[in-house]
Amino acid sequence: MSAVQQQLPEGRYGSSRSADARADRKLKITGIVLGTLFAAMMVWFGWYYVVGGSKFSGELIAFDTNKNNVQVHMEIRKDSDATGYCTIRSQSEDGAEVGRADFRFDQKQDRIDKVVTLRTTDRATSAELIGCHAD
């Protein structure tokens, strides 16, 4: 009589269950670490957006076009001691840029409501606030 073999030959039918368990555990730990890092990054971006963002921002309220200029009504929100500038551009009916200028705001107020004049090279049909930047 021959002896009956109880175990399968090693390495012939795949890895053992303990190796699979170790690989699963490593994947779970890696997933937890990466998920935690991602969540921390999202919290940091959210905090920066809400609290730590720009201390100088503007909004274009209205504009009125003439033949050679555009009157732009702006509202600036900033820290009272902050200074900076806002860039405004204007386009003609065909989309060509006919005016662009930076307007400085050095007043010691936290909210400024002002009308500025942007000179143009042709009749403008729009005014656009490109952005505001603190010094």
C-alpha positions in Angstrom: 0.0 0.0 0.0 1.1 3.4 -0.7 0.9 6.3 1.7 -1.8 9.0 1.0 -0.5 12.5 0.8 -2.5 15.0 3.0 -1.1 18.3 1.7 -0.9 19.7 -1.8 2.6 20.1 -3.2 4.1 23.5 -2.1 3.9 26.3 -4.7 2.0 24.1 -7.2 -1.5 25.5 -6.8 -0.8 29.1 -5.7 0.3 30.8 -2.5 -0.8 29.9 0.9 -3.6 31.6 2.7 -1.3 33.2 5.2 0.5 35.1 2.4 -2.9 36.3 1.0 -3.8 37.5 4.5 -0.5 39.5 4.8 -1.1 41.0 1.3 -4.7 42.0 2.2 -3.5 43.6 5.5 -0.8 45.6 3.6 -3.3 46.8 1.1 -5.7 47.9 3.9 -3.0 49.8 5.7 -1.9 51.5 2.5 -5.5 52.4 1.8 -6.0 53.9 5.3 -2.8 55.9 5.1 -3.6 57.3 1.6 -7.2 58.0 2.6 -6.0 59.9 5.7 -3.5 61.9 3.7 -6.2 62.8 1.1 -8.7 63.8 3.8 -6.0 66.0 5.5 -5.2 67.7 2.2 -8.9 68.4 1.5 -9.2 69.9 5.0 -6.1 72.1 4.4 -7.4 73.3 1.0 -10.9 74.1 2.5 -9.3 76.0 5.4 -7.2 78.0 3.1 -10.1 78.8 0.9 -12.4 79.9 3.7 -9.9 81.6 6.2 -6.5 81.9 4.7 -7.3 83.1 1.2 -6.8 86.4 -0.4 -7.1 89.4 1.8 -7.8 91.6 -1.2 -10.8 90.9 -3.5 -13.0 92.9 -5.8 -16.3 92.7 -7.6 -17.4 94.4 -10.8 -20.9 95.8 -10.0 -21.8 97.6 -13.3 -20.2 99.3 -16.3 -21.2 101.9 -18.9 -19.5 102.2 -22.3 -18.8 105.3 -24.3 -16.9 105.8 -27.5 -13.4 106.1 -25.9 -13.8 104.7 -22.4 -15.7 102.5 -20.0 -17.0 103.6 -16.6 -16.6 100.7 -14.2 -18.3 100.6 -10.8 -16.3 98.3 -8.5 -16.5 97.2 -4.9 -13.2 96.2 -3.2 -13.1 94.2 0.1 -9.8 94.0 1.9 -8.1 94.4 5.2 -8.0 98.0 6.2 -4.2 98.1 6.1 -3.8 96.2 2.9 -3.0 97.8 -0.5 -3.2 96.4 -3.9 -4.6 96.7 -7.4 -7.3 95.3 -9.7 -6.9 94.6 -13.4 -9.9 95.4 -15.7 -10.1 94.7 -19.4 -12.6 95.7 -22.0 -13.5 94.1 -25.4 -15.2 95.3 -28.5 -18.1 93.6 -30.2 -15.9 91.3 -32.2 -14.0 90.1 -29.1 -10.8 92.1 -29.6 -9.3 93.7 -26.5 -9.7 97.4 -26.7 -8.5 98.4 -23.1 -6.7 97.0 -20.1 -5.5 98.8 -17.0 -4.5 98.3 -13.3 -6.3 100.4 -10.7 -4.6 100.8 -7.3 -6.5 100.9 -4.0 -4.5 102.3 -1.1 -7.3 103.6 1.0 -7.3 102.7 4.7 -10.8 101.2 4.6 -11.9 97.6 4.5 -14.7 98.2 1.9 -14.3 100.6 -1.0 -17.0 101.4 -3.5 -15.6 103.3 -6.5 -16.2 104.2 -10.1 -13.0 104.0 -12.3 -12.6 105.0 -15.9 -10.9 102.6 -18.4 -9.7 104.3 -21.6 -10.3 102.3 -24.7 -8.9 102.3 -28.3 -12.3 101.6 -29.9 -16.0 101.3 -28.8 -16.2 98.7 -26.0 -19.1 96.4 -25.4 -17.9 94.8 -22.2 -15.9 95.2 -19.0 -14.3 92.3 -17.2 -12.5 92.2 -13.8 -9.5 90.0 -14.5 -8.4 89.8 -10.8 -7.3 91.7 -7.7 -3.9 91.3 -6.0 -2.5 92.5 -2.7 0.9 94.0 -2.5 
